[in-house]
Amino acid sequence: MGSKPINRRIPALTAVVALVLFGALGNTLPAHAAGAPGLGEQAVTAAPGVSEQKPDGAKRPVGPRSVAELANGSAIALRPQAAGKAPGMVGGAQQEDAGCTPYISGTISKVGLSVRIDYLAEVLCNFYLAGAGQAYLIERTSGSPYNGQVVAAATPFSFVNGYYGYSYGAVIIDGYVYDGGARMEVGFNLALQAFNGGIWTGCLALPNGLRYLSACSGLGTGTVSVAVGSGEVSTGLAPNRLAVLESLTSPGSGSYDAWNIGRFYPTYAAYEFDWSTNLCSWAPDNPLGFTFESACARHDFGYRNYKAAQRFAANKARLDLAFYGDLQRVCATYPDAVRPACDSLAKVYYEAAQAFGYRTAAVERVDGHGVPA
């Protein structure tokens, strides 16, 4: 599948934060700030299967956005007062129109179970101030152990006596390994510092279903900080793949029946599981006529898919136990006269899997973005 722009799903962010700067009408440049406002670097939860990449240079801005974009109103509004210094305006912007607006854009490309996300956060003002910001990715998939956590962050930016800044990054999500990734959100931490005694007075409602991810901190002072969110975005990955895999490989007839339906019908096609099998490998598939082949196929399914997910060792004992249960249920269908022989063979197959299952060759794969398993 090809790339799709995030901004088709994420409208341009329009935070609404009111600002009052005490100053007379005029267009003088502001005094130099001692430095950009402080913005602690966003903490990131390390998650298997999420790898930060060098951002695509074609997706970074070639220059600041045009101040003309703010002609119909800014998200962060400025009102001049009767006395004091006025803010320095950019270009031909009028002081009564002074303000700033943040934006988010990017692309999502999916190949198989590999998803690449390039994301960009910008802030544009039509007057001079100091600012800092950082974009990041938040897991939003219900049921993921990382739900609500930041799993990647872009390089932060800062400026002093400027009017534009941006932060951009990229990640590849390996859907075989990462437990989540079906729904993500781009967050943007932003700090803005007004010159010449400016006071931030409030954060107003966000349009188009967008939202604040934090309260506005610093209202009533010259520096405000806030986190804004893009809203959730679907990446195309099926949700909770590892939970579904567990449900198809657990001990019990219910799990076996779900797996058996799945291998013949496209019930789980979106998860792209490996259904290939060599049945009982080195042993007879149906020893002495006992039909062990389906039990072997499910055992094979568990081994192949947990190896691809890099979680084989933690799940091997459970997979082997489910295998033994499947064999025992097969034996229970035979007459009493031959059932002991079947039970004995089932135990032999189970003990062999316990002892030699680790020797099965690991699954090798390369995903659509060229990332080796």
C-alpha positions in Angstrom: 0.0 0.0 0.0 1.2 3.5 -0.6 1.6 6.5 1.6 -1.4 8.5 3.0 -1.1 12.0 4.5 -1.8 12.3 8.2 -3.3 15.7 7.6 -6.2 14.1 5.8 -7.1 12.5 9.0 -5.7 15.2 11.3 -6.9 18.7 10.6 -4.5 21.6 11.1 -4.2 22.1 14.8 -5.8 25.4 15.9 -5.2 25.9 19.6 -6.9 28.9 21.0 -4.9 30.7 23.7 -5.7 34.4 24.5 -2.7 36.7 25.2 -2.6 40.3 26.4 0.6 42.3 25.9 0.7 45.7 27.5 2.1 48.1 24.8 1.3 51.1 22.7 0.6 50.9 19.0 3.7 50.6 17.0 6.0 48.2 15.2 9.3 48.3 17.1 11.3 45.1 17.6 11.0 43.6 21.0 13.9 43.5 23.5 16.0 40.4 23.2 14.9 37.6 25.6 17.5 36.0 27.9 16.7 32.7 26.2 13.9 30.5 25.0 11.3 29.3 27.5 12.1 26.1 29.3 10.6 23.0 27.9 11.5 19.7 29.5 12.2 17.0 26.9 9.4 14.5 26.5 9.9 11.2 28.3 9.6 8.1 26.0 8.6 4.6 26.9 11.0 2.1 25.1 8.8 -0.5 23.3 9.9 -3.5 21.3 9.0 -3.1 17.7 9.1 0.7 17.6 12.3 2.1 16.0 13.0 5.8 15.4 14.2 6.6 11.9 15.9 9.5 10.2 13.0 11.7 9.1 12.3 12.0 5.4 14.0 15.2 4.3 11.2 15.7 1.7 8.7 16.0 4.5 10.5 18.8 6.4 9.4 22.4 5.7 11.5 24.2 3.1 11.0 27.4 5.1 8.6 29.1 7.5 4.9 29.1 6.6 3.5 32.3 5.2 2.3 34.8 7.7 -0.6 35.4 5.4 -2.0 32.1 6.7 -3.0 33.9 9.8 -5.0 36.6 8.0 -8.3 35.1 9.0 -7.4 35.0 12.7 -4.8 33.3 14.9 -5.1 30.6 17.4 -3.1 32.6 20.0 -4.5 36.1 20.0 -2.9 39.4 21.0 -4.7 42.5 22.2 -2.7 45.8 22.4 -3.0 48.0 25.4 -2.8 51.8 25.9 0.7 52.1 27.2 4.1 50.4 27.0 5.9 48.8 24.1 4.1 47.1 21.3 5.3 43.7 19.9 7.3 43.7 16.7 5.1 42.5 13.9 6.3 40.3 11.0 5.9 41.7 7.5 2.8 43.7 7.0 0.8 42.1 9.8 -1.3 44.5 11.8 -0.9 44.6 15.5 -4.6 44.0 16.1 -4.2 40.7 14.2 -1.2 39.5 16.2 -1.1 35.9 17.1 0.2 32.3 16.6 -1.1 29.0 15.4 0.3 25.5 15.7 0.0 22.8 13.0 0.5 19.1 12.6 1.0 17.1 9.4 2.7 14.0 8.2 2.3 10.7 6.3 1.6 7.1 7.1 2.8 4.3 4.9 2.0 0.6 5.5 3.5 -2.4 3.8 2.3 -5.7 5.3 2.7 -5.4 9.1 5.3 -2.6 8.8 4.1 1.0 9.3 6.2 4.1 8.8 5.0 7.4 10.3 6.6 10.7 9.5 5.2 13.6 11.6 5.8 17.3 11.8 4.6 19.9 14.3 5.0 23.7 13.6 4.1 26.9 15.3 3.7 30.1 13.2 3.3 33.6 14.7 3.0 37.1 13.0 4.9 38.9 15.8 8.3 38.3 17.5 8.6 36.3 20.7 10.5 33.3 22.2 9.2 29.7 21.9 10.1 26.1 22.2 8.3 22.9 21.2 8.5 19.2 20.6 6.4 16.7 18.7 5.8 13.1 19.7 3.7 10.0 19.1 1.2 8.6 21.7 -0.1 5.1 21.6 -3.9 5.1 21.6 -4.8 1.5 20.8 -7.3 0.1 23.4 -6.0 -3.0 24.9 -2.3 -2.2 24.2 -0.1 -2.3 27.3 1.4 1.0 26.0 -2.0 2.7 25.6 -1.6 6.4 26.7 2.2 6.3 26.6 4.6 8.2 24.4 6.5 5.7 22.3 8.6 8.1 20.2 9.6 11.8 20.2 11.1 14.2 17.7 13.9 16.6 18.2 12.7 19.7 20.1 13.2 23.2 18.7 13.5 26.6 20.4 13.8 30.2 19.1 14.4 33.6 20.6 13.2 36.8 19.0 11.6 34.7 16.2 8.2 33.8 15.0 8.4 30.2 13.6 9.7 26.8 14.8 9.2 23.1 13.9 9.9 19.6 15.3 9.7 16.5 13.1 10.5 12.8 13.4 9.8 9.4 12.0 9.3 5.9 13.3 8.8 2.4 11.9 6.3 0.2 13.8 6.9 -3.5 13.4 3.4 -5.0 13.7 4.8 -8.5 14.3 6.6 -7.4 17.4 5.0 -4.2 18.8 1.9 -4.7 20.9 -0.2 -1.9 19.6 0.1 0.6 16.8 -3.4 0.4 15.4 -4.3 3.9 16.6 -1.8 6.7 17.3 -1.9 10.4 18.1 0.6 13.2 17.5 1.2 15.4 20.5 2.9 18.8 20.5 4.3 20.3 23.7 4.6 24.1 23.3 6.0 26.9 25.4 5.6 30.6 24.4 7.2 33.6 26.0 5.9 37.1 25.4 8.2 40.1 25.5 7.7 43.5 27.2 5.5 42.4 30.0 3.0 40.4 28.0 0.5 38.3 30.0 -1.1 35.1 28.8 -4.8 35.2 29.8 -6.5 32.0 28.7 -6.8 28.8 26.6 -10.1 28.7 24.7 -12.0 25.9 23.0 -10.4 23.9 20.2 -12.3 23.5 16.9 -12.7 20.4 14.7 -12.7 17.9 17.5 -9.1 18.7 18.5 -8.1 18.7 22.1 -5.7 19.9 24.8 -3.6 17.1 26.3 -2.8 19.3 29.3 -4.0 22.3 31.1 -2.5 25.7 30.2 0.3 26.3 32.7 1.4 29.9 33.4 -1.7 31.8 32.7 -1.4 35.3 34.2 2.4 35.3 33.5 4.5 36.0 30.5 5.2 32.4 29.6 2.6 29.7 28.9 3.1 26.0 28.3 0.5 23.6 26.9 0.3 20.2 25.2 -2.1 19.9 22.2 -3.2 16.7 20.5 -4.1 15.9 17.0 -6.8 13.4 17.7 -6.4 9.7 17.0 -5.3 8.3 13.7 -5.7 4.8 12.3 -2.5 3.3 10.9 -4.1 0.3 9.2 -2.7 -2.2 11.6 -5.3 -4.6 13.1 -5.6 -4.0 16.9 -4.4 -6.3 19.7 -2.6 -8.8 17.4 -0.7 -10.4 20.3 -3.9 -10.8 22.3 -5.6 -12.5 19.3 -2.6 -14.7 18.8 -2.8 -15.8 22.4 -6.5 -16.6 22.1 -5.7 -18.9 19.1 -2.9 -20.8 20.8 -4.1 -21.4 24.4 -5.0 -24.7 26.0 -8.7 -25.7 25.6 -11.1 -26.8 22.9 -12.5 -23.2 22.5 -9.1 -21.9 21.5 -8.6 -24.9 19.2 -12.0 -24.4 17.5 -11.3 -20.7 16.9 -7.9 -21.5 15.4 -9.4 -24.3 13.2 -12.1 -21.9 11.8 -9.4 -19.2 11.2 -7.2 -21.5 9.1 -10.1 -22.2 6.6 -11.9 -18.8 6.7 -10.6 -15.2 6.4 -11.7 -14.5 10.0 -8.2 -13.2 11.0 -6.9 -12.1 7.6 -6.2 -8.5 8.9 -3.6 -9.9 11.4 -1.5 -11.5 8.7 -0.6 -14.6 10.8 1.6 -17.3 9.3 -0.7 -20.3 8.7 1.9 -22.4 6.9 2.8 -25.7 8.5 4.8 -28.8 8.0 2.5 -30.6 10.4 4.4 -32.9 12.8 7.8 -32.1 11.3 10.2 -35.1 11.9 7.5 -37.4 13.3 4.6 -39.1 11.6 1.5 -36.9 11.2 -0.9 -39.7 12.0 1.1 -42.4 14.0 -0.6 -45.8 13.9 -3.6 -44.1 12.3 -4.2 -41.7 15.2 -5.0 -38.3 13.6 -2.5 -36.0 15.2 -1.9 -33.8 12.2 -4.3 -30.9 13.2 -2.9 -30.7 16.7 0.6 -30.5 15.1 -0.6 -27.8 12.7 -1.8 -25.6 15.6 1.4 -26.2 17.5 3.3 -25.2 14.4 1.1 -22.1 14.1 2.0 -21.0 17.6 5.7 -21.6 17.2 6.0 -19.7 13.9 4.0 -16.7 15.0 5.5 -16.3 18.4 9.0 -16.5 16.9 8.0 -13.8 14.4 6.8 -11.7 17.4 10.1 -12.3 19.2 8.2 -13.8 22.2 8.7 -17.5 21.7 10.6 -18.3 24.8 8.0 -16.7 27.1 5.2 -18.7 25.4 6.8 -22.0 24.6 5.6 -23.9 27.7 2.0 -22.8 27.1 2.1 -23.7 23.4 3.5 -27.2 24.3 0.8 -27.7 26.9 -2.0 -26.6 24.5 -0.5 -29.2 22.0 -0.7 -31.9 24.6 -4.3 -31.0 25.4 -5.2 -31.2 21.7 -3.6 -34.6 21.4 -5.5 -35.9 24.4 -8.8 -34.7 23.0 -8.0 -36.6 19.8 -7.3 -39.8 21.8 -10.5 -39.4 23.7 -12.4 -40.0 20.5 -11.0 -43.5 20.1 -12.4 -46.8 21.6 -11.2 -47.9 25.0 -9.2 -50.8 23.4 -6.8 -48.5 21.5 -7.0 -45.3 23.6 -4.1 -46.3 25.9 -1.8 -46.6 22.9 -3.0 -43.2 21.6 -2.4 -41.6 25.0 1.1 -43.0 25.2 2.0 -41.6 21.8 0.5 -38.2 22.8 2.8 -38.1 25.8 5.8 -39.0 23.6 4.9 -36.2 21.1 4.5 -33.7 24.0 7.7 -34.6 25.7 9.6 -34.4 22.4 8.2 -30.9 21.8 9.3 -29.9 25.3 12.8 -31.2 24.8 13.5 -30.4 21.2 11.1 -27.5 20.3 13.9 -24.9 20.8 15.9 -26.6 18.0 13.3 -25.7 15.4 14.8 -23.1 13.0 13.8 -19.5 13.8 11.4 -17.8 11.4 13.3 -15.5 9.1 11.5 -12.6 7.5 12.1 -9.1 6.1 9.2 -6.7 6.2 8.1 -4.3 3.6 10.3 -1.5 4.9 13.5 -3.6 4.8 13.6 -4.2 8.5 14.9 -7.7 9.4 13.0 -9.7 12.0 
